[in-house]
Amino acid sequence: MRRAAILLLLLLAMQLILPLGVGERSTSLLTFGFLILAAHTVGEVAAAWRLPKIVGYLAAGILFGPSLLGTVSAAAVVELAPVSRLAIALIAFLAGAELQWGEVKERGVAIVKIMGAELLLCFAAVFTLLLAARGAVPFLRDAPPAQAAAFAVLFAAVAIIHSPAVTMALLSETGARGPVARTSLGVVLLSDVAVIILFSGALAVARTIAPPPGDAGGSSGWLVLWEIGGSVIVGAALGTLVALYLRFVRRELLLFAILVTLAGAELTRLLHVETLLTLLTAGFVSENGSRYGTELRHAVERAAAPVFVVFFALAGASMGLREVIELWPIVLPIVAVRALAIWLGSRLGARWAGVGDVERRYVWTALISQAGVAIGLATIVAGVYPQVGAQMRTLFLAVMTINQLAGPILNRWGLNRAGEVQQGE
């Protein structure tokens, strides 16, 4: 009741203030503050129902966005686009910082084999389904065959990603530290790197086959190489500078974390390299290149908290609810095919890697959830292809909503079956 009262008061306050005709900048700041409070409150309600908070943030965006109550207007969503870009940079940096070199080196071969088999089979399954059901997919229905294949590759490259944030949160909650927990965490963290590289290549190829508005020349092969290879070079250089700062200065880490992500995002725009891969590389180098990397990661997490709340709420507000409802006939098959491919691919990869029977049976349960970087990738596609990308993001967010609800439940079940949940948790 208390949270419901808070939401009602926030909504009434917005309804009273907005008609006063405050300036455009003031409206954006007001909307930003409202989304922080409202989405956080809905996230707490979702947590009370044992649902991921991210689902609550998305639900708040849908509820207060243009599709339903209209408290957050479509113009305000556009005005707050820089918040989404900052969130994408923060997500990528944190994803790289979560990769521990020692863990990768110890279980690297097994992790790579499981990840490779699972990602390859999942990508092929989703791509094949999209082309087979082309008439039911809005962004493929009227596209020429070559462009339809390029867009299907782009969607499949986003659809196969996992959620390290959800996996880590659940492992922290349950206290699981066994082989299933360690292997699954390694797979979801390393897969972020693999998927971002795959996505960068897929986006460059799509630009060549189907040039977006204002990019009639497409992308050359050299540009593709620079977007991927240059991202690693720039990210490594940025990460090295961050590591040096941590070694010799190590002051005002919260402010420094924000400046690093903002500067990194702007640097990628100026140098025409991939933002996600660059910041991911910078996060990995800074975390593993300095013994103070953990302090910076915690500072980034503190800085990112309100930005992430608004980011996910804006993602929900950007969803066309009517379009999502219309897409359910294709959403359910994508969810089912993806889950089946993950189950089969992870089992084949685990058998290939020679890991234990328990890992072979339950690692897949940690690979269903999607969030964070996945929304960032979908947002990038929507920015490159305004019409097709918006339809693609709407379909993906509908798929992600189901996976985000089912994923933590399946993961918890798998850890329980593996006997890795600490007693008394």
HELIX and SHEET records of a PDB file:
HELIX    1   1 ARG A    2  ILE A   17  1                                  16    
HELIX    2   2 LEU A   18  LEU A   20  5                                   3    
HELIX    3   3 GLU A   24  ALA A   48  1                                  25    
HELIX    4   4 LYS A   53  PHE A   64  1                                  12    
HELIX    5   5 ALA A   74  GLU A   79  1                                   6    
HELIX    6   6 ALA A   81  ALA A   97  1                                  17    
HELIX    7   7 TRP A  101  ALA A  132  1                                  32    
HELIX    8   8 ARG A  134  ALA A  136  5                                   3    
HELIX    9   9 PRO A  138  ARG A  141  1                                   4    
HELIX   10  10 PRO A  145  ALA A  159  1                                  15    
HELIX   11  11 PRO A  164  THR A  174  1                                  11    
HELIX   12  12 PRO A  179  ILE A  209  1                                  31    
HELIX   13  13 GLY A  221  LEU A  225  1                                   5    
HELIX   14  14 TRP A  226  GLY A  230  3                                   5    
HELIX   15  15 SER A  231  PHE A  248  1                                  18    
HELIX   16  16 LEU A  253  LEU A  271  1                                  19    
HELIX   17  17 THR A  275  ASN A  288  1                                  14    
HELIX   18  18 GLY A  293  ALA A  317  1                                  25    
HELIX   19  19 LEU A  321  GLU A  326  1                                   6    
HELIX   20  20 TRP A  328  ALA A  353  1                                  26    
HELIX   21  21 ASP A  357  TYR A  362  1                                   6    
HELIX   22  22 VAL A  363  ALA A  366  5                                   4    
HELIX   23  23 VAL A  373  VAL A  384  1                                  12    
HELIX   24  24 PRO A  386  ARG A  417  1                                  32    
END                                                                             
